[in-house]
Amino acid sequence: MSRTGHPRETPIPAERGPRAVTSPGESAIRLHGIADRAAAWLPAGRWLGISALVTLGVLAGPLSPGGGPVLAADVASPCTAVTVTATPSPVPAGQGVTIQAAPTCPSDATPAYSYFTRAGTRGPWTLRAAWIGATWTWATPGTPGTAQVLVWVTDGPHTVPQAGGLTTITLTTPVCGRLTVAPGAAVAVPGSAIALQASGACPGARFAFFARPGSARPWHLLRGWGAPTLRWNSAGWPVGPLQVLAWRGTAGRPAIQAIAQLTLVRARFVSGVVYHAQVYAEDCETAALQMALSHEGIFRPQPSLLTAEHVAPRLPVLRGSAILRWGDPYTSFVGWRNGQSNWPATSYGTFNTNIARVARATGGTVLWSGTGLGLPALYADVSASHPVIAWVASNDGHLVASRLAYWRAWDGRWIPYPTVGYEHAVLVVGVTPGAVRLDNPLPMVGPQWVSKAAFAATFRTFHDMAVVLR
């Protein structure tokens, strides 16, 4: 026994253990007391320790008084051969491969299999799985080269292998895509969590991440070798431009690197706003109002707010791709709450006057409502901790700039709608020297930073329409 209490892996003494025999093309050892067909299928000179033989069930009883193994009596060998295949092969190093054993056994046999692997064609064997089914998946090592898989088969009892076979697998150099690294946002606030994503993963690849202020200072390790993603806490890093570096390392290849830029900025935020995604597919305005009211400590569910907005589900009159007549979003929610804003439209939304009316009726304080707010006034309101509901144009979750077309409402008012994308409302809750923080009600987007230039272009679509709450 070793000092740890586990039996040592000691070779079986030659006078009591296996004796080597050589056959053309393949060397093997045979175990005393086991029929020829139960050969241990190991290269000559390679010995299994006693504890390994016990694990495999090769030893049938206790050690003899002289210290040598007492092996199983000669047993019938209904399984005479096993063919081993690996799929796929060749395979990139580090990728999984499926091993399939096909035995030659009587029809009533219920064989079991043990699986061994080794690097190259001459190294020692390592037991991977003992007496399981005919299929086994192996995660290959990350080093290109050659590997072999040995399979034993027996019809039981699982005391001795009745036949064995092996297959050779070529492990190729993994093909890796171009390495890139991207932060989750180009602008962030010190102390925020920044998601880093490295692309170009391949089998066996590992990634490390570094960062530094500016472009000339030493790199700081953010995380050593691991997954291609990292959520980095930027607390303690200075305001200003940063560089992020990703390394990718694979066996047999030198590490390669990619660099990305981001900026940490001081920001002013509207405090106490609770984010809510929109409940209904086409009702972003109600979600924006719900979030704005939470700043004043007013909490109302979206269904009750939408009811107060007066839903007008009547469908539009269309001509080709143009809307001729429809409802009035200044006085009601136009269309179906779970309709569609793309063509043919069945839902549109509502405008500032209706949202301001419901905000006041719910107990909120409306500081301003209308068009023509202007960006300087909007940024001043946010800096003073006033949430601003802003109307923009959106297309598949991306803010866009668009020209306007018009339909005539049932009450005679002319109603603007974007020719690119669709009408959308967001809540502005933060501002920095170069970016705006939006609580976007779309679940696919959520809270986001956008550049001031991008926000200005989309905000201009509805002539700076907004509602400012206290």
N, C-alpha and C positions, 0 to 999 in steps of 0.2 A: 504493500500500500504506500502511496505517496503521503507526504506530510499533510496534504489537504484531505486525506481520507478516501481518495479515488484510486482505483487500481492503475498502475502504470501500464503504458502501452509497450510491453516487452515482447520481443520476437519469441516465437515458440522454439525451444531448443531443437536442434536438428535431429538429435537421436530420438526424440519423441514426437516431433512435429512433421511438417510437410517435407517431402523429398522432391527435389526439382526434376522434371522431365522435359525434354525438348522435342517438339514436333515441327515439321517443315513450315516455315513462315510465321510461326507464333510459338513463343515459350510460355509454358504454364506450370503451375505447381499443383500437386494433388495432395489431399489430406488423407492420412492413414485412417482406415476404418470407413472410408466413403467410396462408393463405387466410382468407376472411371467417369461415368456420365455426370457425376456430382462434383466435377473438378472446380476448384475455386477461381479459375479464369483470371489469374493474376500473373503478370510477367515474372519470369524467374528472378529470384533475388529480392522480390518485394514481398514483405511479410505483413499479415494482419496481426495486430496485437491481440492478446487473449480477450481483453474487454470488448474489442470490436467484434470478435467472433461470437461472444456471448450475446451482444446486441443483435446480431444478424440471426441468431438461432442456430449457428453452426455447432456450438457445443451443446450436447444433450444432457450433460450431468455435471457433477462437481469435479474439481481437480482430483487427480489420482493421488494416492499417498506419496508418490514420488515427486509430485509437483507438476506433472504434465497433464494436458487436457484429456478427458475421457470423451471420445467423439461418438456421434450417433452410429448405430448399427447400419449395415448396408440396407438401403431402402430402394423400392421400385422407383423408376424414373419415367413416369408417363409423358413428361414434356422432354422432347429430344433436341429442340433448337429454338432460337428466338432471333428474329430479324429486327434490327433497330433502325429507325429513320428519324431524321431531325428536320423540322420545318419552321422557318425557312433555313436554307443553307446553300450558299454562304449567307452570313448574317452580320450586320454592323455590330462591332464590339459594344457590349453593354445593353444590347437589346434582348428581349425574351425569345426563347426558342422552344417549340413544343416537341417533346420526345415521345415517339409512338413505338410500342413493342408489339410485335406480331409473332406469337409462339406457334410451335408445332406441337400440339397436345391432342389427346383423345377428345372426342366431342363432349364427353361428360366431365371434363376437367374444369376446375375453377382456379386457374393459376394466379399467383401473386408475384410482384416484381420488386426488386431493389435496384436503386440507381446510384451510380458512382460517376464522378467527373475528375478530370485532371487536365492541367495545362500541358500542351505539347503532346508528344506520343511516348515519352519515357518517364514522366514524373510519377510521384506516388498518387494513388487513388484516394479520393475523399468521398465518404458515404454521404449522400444527400437525402435519400428517402428509402425507408426499409419496408418491404412487403406491402405495397400499395397496388393501385390499378395499373392498366396498360398505358396510360397517358400521364405525362408529367411535364410541367413547364419549368424551365430553368432560366434564370436571369444570368446571362453570360457575363464574364468579367469584362472590364472596360479596356483591356489591352488587346490590340489586334494581334492575330497569329492563328495558332491551331489549338483546338481543344478536342478531347474525346469523352464520350459518354459510354459507360459500361452498364449493361443491364443483366441481372440475374433473374431467372424464372424458376418457380417451383409450384407443384400442384398441392403441396402441403402433406403432412404438417410442415411448418416452416422451420425445418431443422437444417436442411442443406439445399444449396442451389442444384437444380437438375440440369440446367443448360444456361448458357450465357452468350451474349453477343455485344458488339460495340459498333459505334459509328464515329466518324471523324468530322468535325465541324470547322469550317474556315471562318474566322472572325475578321471581318474587313474593317478598314479605317472608316469611322462614321463620316457621313457627308453632312456638314453643318451649313446652315443658311448664313446669310450676312448678319453679323452682329449689330444690333442697334440697342440703344437704351433711351427710354422716354419717361420723364416724370409725369405724374397724373395731372399736373397743372403747370403752366408756364410761369404763373405768379402765385405765390403763397405768402402766408404771414408767419413770422418766426413763432415757433412753438406748435405749429400745425403738423399733422401727420401727412407725409408726402409719399404717395405710392410710386415706387420705381419698378419698371418692367423692362427686362432685357429680352429681346427677340433673338431668333437664330439658334434656338435650342436644338440639340441632337443627342442621340443615345450616349450616355456616359458623361455628358457635359456638366460642369459645375460653374457657378458664377460667384464673383466677389464684387462688392460695391465700395466706392470711395467718393469723397466730396472735398471741395476746397472753396474758400471765398476767392472771387476774382479768377485770374487765370495764371498767376505766377507763384502762388504760395504752395507749400508742400501739401500733398494729398493726405487726407485723414481716412482711415479705414472705417467704413460703416458696418460691414459684416464680411466675415470670411467665406470660404467656399460653401455653397449651398444652392438653394433653388433660384430660378431666374426672376423671382419677385422679392421685393422688400418694402415694408412699410416703415418709413424712416421718420422719427420724431425730430423736427428741426429746432427744438428748444435750445437756446444758447448760441445759435448761429447768428452772425451779424446781418443787418439789413443791407441789401445790395445784390449784385449778380453772384451766382454760384455756378460751379461746374460739377457735374456728376459723372463719374467714371465707372464703367462696368468691365470686368475681366471675364473671359470665358476660357476655361481650361478643359481639355480632353486628353485622355491617355495617348501618349505617343505624339502629341502635338504641342508646340509652344502656345502659351496663353496669348489671346488677342484681345483688343480693347476697343471700346467705343465711348464717346463723350457726348453729353447733352448739357444744355444751358437752362437755368431757371433763375428767377429773381425773388428774393424775400423783400417784402415791403411792409411799411407801417400802414395800418388800416384803421378806419373808423367804422364801427359797427353799430347797428341798431340792436340794443340789448333786449333780451327777454322774448324773442320771437321763436315760436315753436314751429318747426317745419312739418308740413303735411303735403303729401302727394294728392293729386286730384282723385276723387272717388269715381267720378264718371268720365267716360272716354273723352268727351268734348266739353268738359266744364272746368277749364283752368281758372276762370275768373273767380268762381266761388272759393276754390282752394286758396287763391291769393288773398281774398278777403278774410278767410278763416285765419290765415297766418298773421295778417296785419292786426286783426282784433286781439290775437293772443298777446301782442305787445302791451295792450291796455288791460290785460287780465280778463278778457272776455272770451269765453270758450263756447262756441256753438258748432254743432255738427254740420257738415256740408249739406245733407238732405234738407234740413230745416231752413238754411240760408237760401238754397236754390228755390224752395217753395215760395219764399218771400220775394224772389226776383220775378215771379209771374212767368212761368214757362209758356211759350207760344209754339206748339208743335207743328203748326201748319207748314206744309212743304212749299218750296219756292216755285215760281213760274220761270222756266228756263227756255233759252233759245240757243242751241248749239252749246258753246262753252260759256255763255254769258247768263248771269242772273238778271231777270227783268223785274220781278216783283217778289217781295218776301216781307218778313216781319220787321219790327223796329227795335233794334238792340239798345236804343237809348231808354226804352220803357219796359222791356221784357227780355227774357232769355229766348233767343230765336232758335227754333229747331229742337231736335231730340237730344236729350242729355247724353245718350249713348249712341248717337248717330255717327256720321262721318263728315269731316270737313273737306275731304278731297272729292273729286268728281265721280258721280253726281252728288252734290252736297245735300245732306239731310240735317246738318247741324251747323250753327255758326257761333253763337255765344251772346255776350252782352257787353255794354259799354259803360263809361265812367258814371253817367248820371244815375243809372239804375243801381250800380254798386254803391255809390255814395248814399243813395236813399236807403238802401238796406243796412249800410253801416250805421247810419244815424238811428234808424229804427231799432237796431240791436243794442244801442248804448255807446257806440263808438263816436269819437270826435273827429270830424272831417275838417282838416285845415285848408284843403284846396281840392278842387275838382274841375277838370276841363281839358282843353287842348292848349298848346303853346306854353307849357310849363317852362321849357328851356333847361338845358343841361346844367348850367351853373346853379340855378335854383334847386334842381333835383339833388345835386351833390351836396348843397348846403343843408337841405332837409335831412338827408341821410346822416351827414356829419353831426347834426343836432339830435340824432336818434329818433327820427320820424320815419316809419316805414312808408315806402312809395310803391303803389300798384301801378305798373307801367304796361302800356299796350304796345306790342311788337308784332313782327311777322316771323313765323317759324315754319320750317320745312323738315319733316322727319327728325325733329329734335334739335335742329340747327337754326340759330337765329339768322335771318336773312333780311336784306333790304328789298323793298318791292314798291312798284307803282300801284296806284289805286284805280279800281273801276267802281261803278256805282249802280245800285239798284234803287227802285222807288218802293218805299214801304207802303203797306196797306193804308196807312194814315197820311200818305203823301210826302213824307220826309225822304230826302235822298241819303242813302246809306253807303259809306265807303267799304270796300273789301279789297284785299290784296290780290294782285294778278300772279304773284309768285308765292307759293306756300299758303298759309292760312293765318287768320287772326289768332293771337295768343296773348296771354297776360302773365307777367312775372312779378315777383316782389323784390324790390331793390333794398338790400339790407347792409351793404358795405361799400366803401369806396377807398381807393388808394390813389397815389399820383398817376397811375397808368391803367388801372383796372376797376371793374365794378363787380361786386358780389351779388349774385342773383339767387333767390330761392325759386327755382323753376318747378312748377307743380307737376311737370311730366315725370312719371316714375322712372323712365329710362334715362333721365338727365339728373334730376335732383339739384341740390345746391351746386353752383358753379361760379367760377371766375371767368369773365370775358374782358377783353381789352376795351378801353373807353372808345376807341375808334369803331369797333364792331358794334358796341351798344348804341353809339350815336347814330349809326347808319340804320339800324333796325327800329330804333325809337322814333326816327324821323318819319317812318311809314305812315303812322296815324297822327302826324302833326303834333308830336309830343303830348299825346293823351295820357293823363295820369290822375290818380286819386292819392292824396297825401293824408295820412292819419297821424294823430298825435302820438 
